[in-house]
Amino acid sequence: MSCVFCAIVAGDAPAIRVYSDDDYLAILDIRPIVRGHVLVIPRAHTVDLTDTPPEVVANLMRIGQRIAKAARASELHADGNNIVVNDGKAAFQSVFHIHLHVAPRKIGDKLSFAKGLVVRRDPDREATGRILRDALAELEP
């Protein structure tokens, strides 16, 4: 069975990258619930929380926190963020390579969580990726 996130990590599938280091990658979600919806993924494949080492889960959150700060500090003007790991099919996990969702939120955005997951589109994914990369570069490590 092929894994789309492993293909992205290998460079065999396209993605707009907003963060990268030796062990992790953060990309824009292709079906964002809001502008700036990012997925943080470990480069090493694990399926879900049951087979992912605790330190990997902790690092997903560490990177997610930086991205959340960048979303607040950038021209996305986030007032907050939803930080979520969908753990297993029952929890709406659709790609079985563990990943952390970081979804910037604005007060009054009227988004009901889990509604419109496949119909929303970012009108300018390249610009959104640039906004987040620039904001991450401005944050202290």
C-alpha positions as CSV (number, residue, x, y, z in Angstrom):
1,M,0.0,0.0,0.0
2,S,1.4,3.4,-0.9
3,C,1.4,6.4,1.4
4,V,0.9,9.9,0.0
5,F,2.8,11.5,2.8
6,C,5.8,9.1,2.3
7,A,5.7,10.1,-1.4
8,I,5.7,13.8,-0.4
9,V,8.6,13.2,1.9
10,A,10.5,11.4,-0.9
11,G,9.8,14.3,-3.3
12,D,7.7,12.0,-5.5
13,A,4.4,13.9,-4.9
14,P,3.8,17.7,-4.9
15,A,3.2,19.7,-1.8
16,I,3.5,23.3,-0.6
17,R,6.1,23.1,2.2
18,V,6.1,25.6,5.0
19,Y,8.6,23.9,7.3
20,S,11.2,21.2,6.9
21,D,14.0,19.7,9.0
22,D,15.8,16.3,9.1
23,D,12.9,14.5,10.8
24,Y,9.7,16.5,10.1
25,L,7.9,18.3,7.3
26,A,5.0,20.7,7.4
27,I,2.8,21.2,4.3
28,L,-0.4,23.0,3.4
29,D,-3.4,20.7,3.5
30,I,-4.9,20.2,0.0
31,R,-8.4,20.2,1.4
32,P,-8.1,23.0,4.0
33,I,-10.9,23.8,6.4
34,V,-9.4,27.4,6.6
35,R,-6.7,29.3,4.9
36,G,-3.3,28.3,6.3
37,H,-4.4,24.8,7.4
38,V,-1.1,22.9,7.8
39,L,-0.2,19.3,8.3
40,V,2.9,18.4,10.3
41,I,4.2,15.0,9.5
42,P,7.2,13.0,10.6
43,R,9.5,11.8,7.8
44,A,9.5,8.3,9.2
45,H,6.3,6.4,8.6
46,T,4.1,5.5,11.5
47,V,0.3,5.0,11.2
48,D,-1.3,6.5,14.3
49,L,-0.9,7.2,18.0
50,T,-0.7,3.5,18.8
51,D,2.6,2.9,16.9
52,T,4.2,6.4,17.1
53,P,6.9,6.9,19.7
54,P,6.0,9.6,22.4
55,E,8.9,11.8,21.4
56,V,7.7,11.9,17.8
57,V,4.2,13.0,19.0
58,A,5.9,15.6,21.3
59,N,7.9,17.0,18.4
60,L,4.8,17.2,16.2
61,M,3.3,19.4,18.9
62,R,6.4,21.5,19.2
63,I,6.5,22.2,15.5
64,G,2.7,22.7,15.5
65,Q,3.1,25.3,18.2
66,R,5.6,27.3,16.2
67,I,3.3,27.2,13.1
68,A,0.4,28.3,15.3
69,K,2.5,31.3,16.5
70,A,3.4,32.1,12.9
71,A,-0.2,32.1,11.9
72,R,-1.0,34.6,14.7
73,A,2.1,36.8,13.8
74,S,1.6,36.7,10.0
75,E,-0.8,38.4,7.7
76,L,-3.2,35.5,8.2
77,H,-4.1,37.3,11.5
78,A,-5.2,34.1,13.4
79,D,-6.8,34.7,16.7
80,G,-6.3,31.1,17.7
81,N,-5.7,27.6,16.2
82,N,-7.3,24.2,16.2
83,I,-4.5,21.6,16.9
84,V,-5.7,18.1,16.1
85,V,-4.5,14.6,15.6
86,N,-7.2,12.4,14.0
87,D,-6.2,9.0,15.5
88,G,-7.7,6.1,13.4
89,K,-10.6,5.7,11.0
90,A,-13.2,6.3,13.7
91,A,-11.6,9.7,14.4
92,F,-11.7,10.7,10.7
93,Q,-8.1,9.9,10.0
94,S,-8.0,9.6,6.2
95,V,-4.2,9.3,5.6
96,F,-2.7,6.6,7.7
97,H,0.6,8.3,8.3
98,I,0.4,10.1,11.6
99,H,0.1,13.9,11.2
100,L,-0.9,17.0,13.2
101,H,-3.4,19.5,11.9
102,V,-2.8,23.2,12.6
103,A,-5.9,25.2,11.5
104,P,-5.7,29.0,12.1
105,R,-8.9,30.4,13.4
106,K,-10.4,33.9,13.6
107,I,-13.0,35.1,16.0
108,G,-16.4,35.0,14.2
109,D,-15.2,32.8,11.3
110,K,-18.4,30.7,11.7
111,L,-16.5,27.5,10.8
112,S,-18.2,24.5,12.5
113,F,-15.5,21.9,13.0
114,A,-15.9,18.9,10.7
115,K,-18.2,20.7,8.3
116,G,-17.0,21.4,4.8
117,L,-13.8,19.4,5.1
118,V,-13.6,18.6,1.4
119,V,-15.2,21.6,-0.2
120,R,-13.2,24.5,1.1
121,R,-10.3,25.7,-1.0
122,D,-7.5,28.2,-0.4
123,P,-7.6,30.7,-3.3
124,D,-3.8,31.2,-3.3
125,R,-1.9,28.3,-1.8
126,E,1.5,29.6,-2.9
127,A,0.9,32.9,-1.2
128,T,-0.3,31.2,2.0
129,G,2.8,29.0,2.0
130,R,5.0,32.1,1.6
131,I,3.2,33.9,4.4
132,L,3.7,31.0,6.9
133,R,7.3,30.4,5.8
134,D,8.2,34.1,6.3
135,A,6.5,34.2,9.7
136,L,8.3,31.1,10.8
137,A,11.6,32.6,9.8
138,E,10.9,35.6,12.0
139,L,10.1,33.5,15.1
140,E,12.9,32.5,17.4
141,P,13.6,28.7,17.4
